[in-house]
Amino acid sequence: MTGQHALPGPFRRENWRSPVRGPWLTAVLSLVLLVGLPIVFVTGLLSYAAYNPDLPGNDMTPGKGLFGFYLFDWPTEPYWLYRVTQGTHVILGLVLIPVLLGKLWSVIHKLFEWPPVRSPAQFIERISIALLVGSAVFEFVTGLLNIQYWYVFPASFYTMHFYGAWVFIAALAVHIGLKIRVMVAPLRSRRLRDELRTDTAHTAPESPDPDELVSADPARPTISRRGALGLVGAGSLAVLLLTAGQSIGGALRSTALLAPRGQDLGSGPNGFQVNKTAEYRGISESDTGSSWRLTLRGGGSPTTLTRDDLLAMTQHTSHLPIACVEGWSTTNQAWVGVRLRDLAELAGVPEPAYVRVESLQQGGSFGAASLRRNQILDPDSLLALGVNGADLSLDHGYPARVIVPNNPGVHNTKWVSRMTFHVS
């Protein structure tokens, strides 16, 4: 190695001598990421759109500007859409972690080339790589911490993750433009089928390449390329098996050992997943007892209802899941309650533009949410009073909670105390 490319410490090129390292393995791992990462990005944007951030009080990134160009009225049909898109976002993101680590291993010494800049073109490439690797690691780490409810962020997770995603996708686009030809040539140089048939004993290094991914002094092989891909694939498969159950729900929920919260969901009609308990949110039985009232505001004087008043109204049943941003969801539950559109009429606003729903919970972004007109008027949108043939438990929002099809779980507000319907 010439002094021009040498860097003191463990990241010198001669310290990375595995004969499986080279353009072909790097290109294969890159191809997997090239397919998977845009899906993670798009489903992340859909998750943000599902929050209806244009409605008052919903936007957690108010300075998004042009980055909100894709936003649209989030639909209520199909009712399972958010469950699928957000489950895909979280699970695929986790599954790609072993692939990302494999890709970084295959190019690790290139990340620490010395001197770091040797030409204007190489400077642009180095900047794009720094932004790409930095933002990718940032997005994976913050996403992983969020789904484990470990909030150690210096600012709002939503804001950080949102802007980090845009930095990542911009850096990825530049990197693809610079490297797509470099990636295609190695993929054509070897057939995947042949590599999967080659054992360790017959594994030979690739020919020297201009990017110096191939070791100048390769060591004796201790694993084949088939083994390296298998190791990455096994890691991704293990992550899939240990997390997919949180989105599928039902009996498979117990297999999601890496999923947030525990596996003991209780028994009976209310024995399904909750995000935050009443105790965690500071809600006690005294808050939800006989003194509880629901206040409806809109067209005229406020209307105040007791739980018995709500039970005396026409009751409807909707079979809907709960799906949360952390990737977990429940199977369909049978919710019973009063339609939101009936409450809008009672409030004197039969054609509302949106409703602001407020909880007994005080403070924070989880104590209120705004719902759009189509969500209010959907016949399956309820102020639920019971579930699966029983009253709501306190943890599930007793005495009343919102349940809306295809709605992020955090906007299915629990312990509802006030609903204000707006005409514009």
C-alpha positions in Angstrom: 0.0 0.0 0.0 1.2 3.5 -0.8 1.5 6.1 1.8 -1.3 8.1 0.0 -3.9 5.5 1.1 -2.5 4.6 4.5 -4.3 5.4 7.8 -2.8 4.6 11.1 -4.7 2.1 13.2 -7.0 -0.9 12.5 -8.6 0.5 9.3 -5.6 0.2 7.1 -6.4 -1.8 4.0 -3.9 -4.6 4.8 -5.7 -5.4 8.0 -8.8 -6.5 6.1 -7.6 -9.6 4.3 -10.7 -11.8 3.9 -10.7 -13.3 0.4 -14.5 -13.0 0.1 -14.3 -9.2 0.3 -14.6 -7.6 -3.1 -16.9 -5.8 -5.6 -19.2 -8.7 -6.1 -20.2 -9.3 -2.5 -20.5 -5.5 -1.9 -22.7 -5.2 -5.0 -25.0 -8.0 -3.9 -25.5 -6.5 -0.4 -25.9 -3.0 -2.0 -28.6 -4.4 -4.3 -30.6 -5.8 -1.3 -30.4 -2.4 0.4 -31.3 -0.6 -2.9 -34.5 -2.5 -3.0 -35.4 -2.4 0.7 -34.4 1.0 1.9 -36.7 3.0 -0.5 -39.6 0.9 0.7 -38.7 1.8 4.3 -38.5 5.5 3.3 -41.8 5.5 1.4 -43.7 3.7 4.2 -42.2 6.1 6.7 -43.6 9.0 4.6 -47.0 7.3 4.6 -46.8 7.0 8.4 -46.3 10.7 8.7 -49.2 11.4 6.3 -51.4 9.2 8.4 -51.1 11.7 11.3 -52.9 14.3 9.2 -50.2 16.8 10.1 -52.1 19.6 8.3 -54.8 19.6 11.0 -54.4 21.8 14.1 -52.3 20.3 16.8 -51.2 17.2 14.8 -48.0 18.4 13.2 -44.8 17.5 15.2 -42.6 19.0 12.4 -44.1 22.4 11.8 -41.1 23.6 9.9 -41.2 20.9 7.2 -41.9 23.4 4.4 -41.4 21.7 1.0 -40.7 18.4 2.6 -44.5 18.0 3.1 -45.3 18.1 -0.6 -46.5 14.4 -0.5 -49.2 15.0 2.2 -52.8 14.1 1.3 -56.0 13.4 3.1 -55.4 10.1 4.9 -58.1 7.5 3.9 -60.2 5.3 6.2 -60.2 2.5 3.7 -58.9 -0.1 3.6 -59.1 -0.2 7.4 -55.9 -2.3 7.7 -53.7 -0.1 5.5 -51.8 1.6 8.3 -51.3 -1.7 10.0 -49.6 -3.0 6.9 -47.6 0.0 5.9 -46.2 0.7 9.4 -45.6 -2.9 10.1 -43.6 -3.1 6.9 -41.7 0.1 7.8 -40.6 -1.2 11.2 -40.1 -4.9 10.4 -38.3 -4.3 7.1 -36.1 -1.7 8.7 -35.1 -4.2 11.4 -34.5 -7.0 8.9 -32.2 -4.8 6.9 -29.9 -4.1 9.9 -27.7 -7.2 9.3 -27.5 -6.4 5.6 -26.4 -2.8 6.4 -23.7 -4.2 8.8 -22.5 -6.6 6.2 -22.3 -3.9 3.6 -20.3 -1.6 6.0 -18.0 -4.5 6.8 -17.3 -5.1 3.1 -16.2 -1.5 2.6 -15.0 -0.5 6.0 -11.5 0.5 5.0 -12.8 2.7 2.2 -14.6 4.8 4.8 -11.3 5.7 6.4 -9.2 6.4 3.3 -6.3 8.8 3.9 -6.0 11.5 2.9 -9.8 11.9 2.9 -9.8 14.2 -0.2 -7.7 13.9 -3.3 -9.8 15.5 -6.0 -13.0 17.6 -6.4 -14.9 14.6 -7.7 -13.7 12.4 -4.8 -14.6 15.2 -2.4 -18.3 15.0 -3.6 -18.2 11.3 -3.3 -16.8 11.4 0.2 -19.4 13.9 1.4 -22.2 11.8 0.0 -20.8 8.7 1.7 -20.4 10.5 5.0 -24.0 11.7 4.8 -25.3 8.4 3.6 -23.6 6.3 6.3 -24.2 8.8 9.1 -27.9 9.3 8.3 -28.5 5.5 7.8 -26.9 4.7 11.1 -28.9 7.6 12.7 -32.2 6.4 11.3 -31.7 2.8 12.2 -30.6 3.7 15.8 -33.3 6.2 16.5 -36.0 3.9 15.0 -34.7 1.0 17.1 -34.8 3.1 20.3 -38.2 4.3 19.5 -39.8 0.9 19.1 -38.3 -0.1 22.4 -39.7 3.0 24.1 -36.2 4.2 25.1 -36.6 7.9 24.7 -33.1 9.3 25.2 -33.4 11.7 22.3 -32.2 15.4 22.7 -35.3 16.5 20.8 -38.6 15.0 19.4 -38.1 11.6 17.9 -40.6 12.4 15.1 -38.7 15.6 14.1 -35.3 14.0 14.2 -36.4 10.9 12.3 -38.3 12.9 9.7 -35.4 15.2 8.7 -32.9 12.3 9.1 -34.9 10.4 6.5 -34.7 13.2 4.0 -31.0 13.6 4.5 -30.6 9.8 4.0 -32.7 9.6 0.8 -30.9 12.6 -0.8 -27.5 11.1 0.0 -28.7 7.7 -1.3 -29.8 9.3 -4.6 -26.4 11.0 -5.0 -24.6 7.8 -4.1 -26.6 5.7 -6.6 -25.8 8.2 -9.4 -22.1 7.9 -8.6 -22.0 4.2 -8.1 -24.7 2.5 -10.2 -22.3 1.5 -13.0 -19.7 0.4 -10.5 -22.3 -1.9 -8.9 -23.7 -3.4 -12.2 -20.4 -4.6 -13.6 -19.6 -6.9 -10.6 -23.1 -8.3 -10.5 -22.6 -9.4 -14.1 -19.1 -10.7 -13.5 -20.3 -13.7 -11.4 -23.5 -15.7 -11.3 -25.2 -16.0 -7.9 -26.0 -19.7 -8.5 -22.3 -20.4 -9.0 -21.3 -18.6 -5.8 -23.9 -20.5 -3.8 -22.3 -23.7 -5.0 -18.8 -22.8 -4.1 -17.6 -24.0 -0.7 -14.9 -22.5 1.5 -12.1 -24.6 0.1 -12.7 -23.4 -3.4 -13.3 -19.8 -2.5 -10.8 -17.5 -4.3 -10.3 -13.7 -4.1 -11.7 -11.6 -6.9 -9.3 -9.8 -9.3 -7.8 -6.5 -8.1 -10.3 -3.7 -8.6 -9.9 0.1 -9.0 -11.7 0.8 -5.7 -9.4 -1.5 -3.8 -12.1 -3.5 -2.2 -10.1 -6.7 -2.8 -7.3 -7.3 -0.3 -3.8 -6.8 -1.7 -2.7 -9.8 0.4 -5.7 -12.0 0.9 -5.6 -14.6 3.7 -6.6 -18.2 3.5 -10.4 -18.4 3.3 -12.3 -19.3 6.5 -15.7 -18.7 5.0 -17.1 -18.8 1.5 -19.2 -16.0 -0.2 -22.1 -18.4 0.2 -21.4 -18.6 3.9 -21.1 -14.8 4.2 -24.4 -14.2 2.5 -25.9 -17.0 4.5 -24.7 -15.4 7.7 -26.3 -12.1 6.8 -29.4 -13.8 5.7 -29.7 -15.8 8.9 -29.3 -12.7 10.9 -32.1 -11.0 8.9 -34.3 -14.1 9.2 -33.8 -14.3 13.0 -34.8 -10.6 13.3 -37.9 -11.3 11.2 -39.0 -14.3 13.3 -38.5 -12.4 16.5 -40.4 -9.2 15.5 -43.0 -10.1 12.9 -45.5 -11.4 15.5 -45.9 -7.9 16.9 -47.5 -6.7 13.6 -49.4 -10.0 12.8 -50.8 -10.2 16.3 -52.9 -13.1 17.7 -51.0 -16.2 18.8 -47.8 -15.1 17.0 -47.5 -12.1 19.3 -45.8 -14.4 21.8 -43.0 -15.0 19.3 -42.1 -11.3 19.1 -39.3 -11.5 21.7 -37.7 -8.3 20.4 -41.0 -6.4 20.4 -41.9 -3.6 22.8 -43.5 -4.3 26.1 -44.1 -7.7 27.5 -45.9 -10.8 26.2 -48.5 -11.0 29.1 -51.5 -9.2 27.7 -53.9 -10.5 30.3 -57.1 -12.5 29.6 -60.7 -11.8 28.8 -62.3 -9.3 26.5 -59.7 -6.6 27.2 -56.8 -9.0 27.0 -55.0 -7.3 24.0 -52.0 -5.0 23.6 -51.9 -1.5 25.1 -49.3 1.2 24.4 -49.3 3.2 27.6 -51.3 2.1 30.7 -53.6 4.4 32.6 -51.1 4.4 35.5 -48.3 5.5 33.2 -50.5 8.4 31.9 -51.6 9.5 35.3 -55.2 8.4 34.9 -56.9 7.0 38.0 -60.3 5.4 38.7 -61.5 8.5 40.4 -60.9 10.5 37.2 -63.2 8.2 35.3 -65.9 7.5 37.8 -69.4 8.9 38.2 -68.1 12.5 38.0 -66.8 11.9 34.4 -68.5 13.9 31.7 -68.1 14.2 27.9 -68.3 17.8 26.6 -69.3 18.3 23.0 -68.6 21.7 21.4 -69.4 23.0 18.0 -72.5 24.8 16.6 -74.0 26.3 19.8 -73.9 25.9 23.5 -71.7 23.0 24.8 -73.5 19.6 25.3 -72.5 17.6 28.3 -73.1 13.8 28.4 -72.6 11.2 31.1 -71.6 7.7 30.2 -75.2 6.6 30.8 -76.3 9.2 28.3 -73.9 7.7 25.7 -75.1 4.2 26.5 -78.7 5.3 25.9 -77.8 6.4 22.3 -77.9 4.1 19.4 -74.9 1.7 19.7 -72.9 0.4 16.7 -70.2 -2.3 16.4 -67.0 -2.0 14.4 -64.4 -4.7 14.0 -61.1 -2.9 13.9 -57.4 -3.4 14.9 -55.2 -1.0 16.8 -51.9 -0.3 14.9 -49.1 1.8 16.5 -46.1 3.7 15.1 -43.8 1.3 16.9 -44.9 -1.4 14.5 -47.1 -3.5 16.8 -50.8 -4.1 16.1 -53.7 -6.1 17.4 -56.0 -8.4 15.5 -59.6 -7.1 14.9 -61.5 -6.3 18.1 -65.3 -5.9 18.3 -65.7 -2.2 19.5 -69.2 -1.0 20.5 -70.1 2.6 20.9 -71.6 5.8 19.4 -70.7 6.9 15.9 -68.6 10.0 15.7 -70.9 11.4 13.1 -73.9 11.1 15.5 -71.9 13.1 18.1 -71.1 15.7 15.4 -74.9 16.1 14.8 -75.6 16.3 18.5 -72.9 19.1 18.8 -74.7 21.0 16.0 -72.1 20.4 13.3 -73.5 17.7 11.0 -70.9 18.5 8.3 -67.6 19.0 10.2 -64.3 19.8 8.7 -62.4 18.2 11.6 -62.8 17.5 15.3 -60.3 18.1 18.1 -60.5 15.2 20.6 -59.1 15.8 24.0 -58.2 13.3 26.7 -58.3 13.4 30.5 -54.6 13.0 30.2 -52.8 16.3 30.7 -50.0 17.7 28.6 -47.9 16.2 25.9 -48.7 15.4 22.3 -50.7 12.3 23.3 -53.4 14.1 25.2 -55.3 15.3 22.1 -55.6 14.6 18.4 -57.5 16.1 15.4 -59.5 13.9 13.1 -60.5 14.8 9.5 -64.0 14.9 8.1 -63.8 11.6 6.3 -62.7 10.0 9.6 -65.6 11.5 11.5 -68.2 10.5 8.9 -67.0 6.9 8.4 -69.7 4.6 9.7 -67.0 2.5 11.6 -65.6 5.5 13.5 -66.8 5.3 17.0 -66.5 6.8 20.5 -66.2 3.3 21.9 -67.7 2.4 25.3 -67.0 -1.3 25.2 -65.0 -4.0 23.4 -65.6 -7.7 22.8 -68.8 -7.8 24.8 -67.5 -6.0 27.9 -66.9 -2.5 29.2 -63.5 -1.0 28.3 -60.8 -1.5 30.9 -59.2 1.5 32.4 -56.0 0.8 30.4 -58.0 0.6 27.1 -59.6 4.0 27.7 -62.6 3.6 30.0 -65.0 5.4 30.1 -64.8 6.2 26.4 -62.1 6.2 23.6 -62.0 6.9 19.9 -61.5 4.1 17.4 -61.2 5.0 13.7 -60.4 2.7 10.8 -56.9 3.0 9.4 -55.9 5.4 12.1 -52.5 5.4 13.9 -53.1 4.1 17.4 -51.9 7.3 19.2 -54.8 9.2 17.5 -57.4 6.7 18.8 -57.5 8.9 21.9 -58.3 7.2 25.2 -60.1 8.6 28.2 -61.9 11.2 26.1 -63.2 14.2 27.9 -64.0 16.8 25.2 -64.7 16.9 21.5 -64.8 20.2 19.6 -66.2 20.0 16.1 -65.1 22.6 13.6 -66.7 23.6 10.3 -63.4 24.9 8.7 
